[in-house]
C-alpha cells in the first residue's frame, strides 16, 4: 500500500509529482493518449499548433515536454523550440528521440518557475500540464511574463475527474474490459493509486474546466482566450485503436485553449 502524500508544503507535493512522472517515463510513449501513433493523429494534434502559431518561425517554449512527443509537432513546423521538463528521466528519453536536431534545446526546469528571461518567447505550448499545477495563479502570471507582447499560449488539457454522464458509461465499459482482458500496463491505471493521491492534493483536484481556466488566465492578464475543440484528435485516436482505447477517448471532457499576452 502506498504511503500518504506529505502535506507540509508544495515542495513535498512537487517531489511526489516528479517521482510519479519519472517512473512513467519508462513506458510513457506506449501509453494511449500520450504516445502519438499514426500520421492521422500526428496531424490532428499538430493542427491547433499550426492554426495558433501561424506560418512564420517563432521562438517557442514547450512546458512539461515529457518524452518529446509534442516537441516533434512544434519543431516540424519550423519553430525554434525550448522544451522544458522537471523530470530528468523524461528528458533523457526526449533527448535521445531528438538527438542531433537543430533549433531545439532541452532544459531541466520547473514549469511553475522557469527561471527563463522576461519576454523571451513568442509562444508557449503545453499538453496535459495545467491540471498538475500546485500554484496555478502564480504560474499563469509567470507564463505571461515569459511571453513577448502579443505572444500566444496554447493549452491541451481536460477534466480528468468528472466524466460526463455518457463518459461514466464508457468508463464502466473500460473497467469491464480490464476485468476480462487484464489491465493495460501502460495506461495511467498502472499507477492509479499514486495518481489519485496526487490529484486529491492539487488545486485542480476537483476538476479542470475550460471556463474555469479561461477565467484564471484572464485574471492573470491574458486576453483573447478561445476554446478549440479536441474532437478531431479523439477521432484520429480512434482510428486503428482497439475497443478499450476507442472507449477511453469518450470518457473525459477534453479541450484546447488559446490565449495571448495583450498588445500595448
Rosetta blueprint (number, residue, H / E / L):
1 X L
2 X L
3 X L
4 X L
5 X L
6 X L
7 X L
8 X L
9 X L
10 X H
11 X H
12 X H
13 X H
14 X H
15 X H
16 X H
17 X H
18 X H
19 X H
20 X H
21 X H
22 X H
23 X H
24 X H
25 X L
26 X L
27 X L
28 X H
29 X H
30 X H
31 X L
32 X E
33 X L
34 X L
35 X E
36 X L
37 X L
38 X L
39 X H
40 X H
41 X H
42 X H
43 X H
44 X H
45 X H
46 X H
47 X H
48 X H
49 X H
50 X H
51 X H
52 X H
53 X H
54 X L
55 X L
56 X L
57 X L
58 X L
59 X E
60 X E
61 X E
62 X E
63 X E
64 X L
65 X L
66 X L
67 X L
68 X L
69 X H
70 X H
71 X H
72 X H
73 X H
74 X H
75 X H
76 X L
77 X L
78 X L
79 X L
80 X E
81 X E
82 X E
83 X E
84 X E
85 X E
86 X L
87 X L
88 X H
89 X H
90 X H
91 X H
92 X H
93 X H
94 X H
95 X H
96 X H
97 X H
98 X L
99 X L
100 X L
101 X L
102 X L
103 X L
104 X E
105 X E
106 X E
107 X E
108 X E
109 X L
110 X E
111 X L
112 X L
113 X E
114 X L
115 X L
116 X L
117 X L
118 X L
119 X L
120 X L
121 X E
122 X E
123 X E
124 X E
125 X E
126 X E
127 X E
128 X L
129 X L
130 X H
131 X H
132 X H
133 X L
134 X L
135 X L
136 X H
137 X H
138 X H
139 X H
140 X H
141 X H
142 X H
143 X H
144 X H
145 X H
146 X H
147 X E
148 X E
149 X E
150 X E
151 X E
152 X E
153 X E
154 X E
155 X E
156 X E
157 X E
158 X E
159 X E
160 X L
161 X L
162 X L
163 X L
164 X L
165 X H
166 X H
167 X H
168 X H
169 X H
170 X H
171 X H
172 X H
173 X H
174 X H
175 X H
176 X H
177 X H
178 X H
179 X H
180 X H
181 X H
182 X L
183 X L
184 X L
185 X L
186 X L
187 X L
188 X H
189 X H
190 X H
191 X H
192 X H
193 X H
194 X H
195 X H
196 X H
197 X H
198 X H
199 X H
200 X H
201 X H
202 X L
203 X L
204 X L
205 X L
206 X L
207 X L
208 X L
209 X L
210 X H
211 X H
212 X H
213 X H
214 X H
215 X H
216 X H
217 X H
218 X H
219 X H
220 X H
221 X L
222 X E
223 X E
224 X E
225 X E
226 X E
227 X E
228 X E
229 X L
230 X L
231 X H
232 X H
233 X H
234 X H
235 X H
236 X H
237 X H
238 X H
239 X L
240 X L
241 X L
242 X L
243 X H
244 X H
245 X H
246 X H
247 X H
248 X H
249 X L
250 X L
251 X L
252 X L
253 X E
254 X E
255 X E
256 X E
257 X E
258 X E
259 X E
260 X E
261 X E
262 X L
263 X L
264 X L
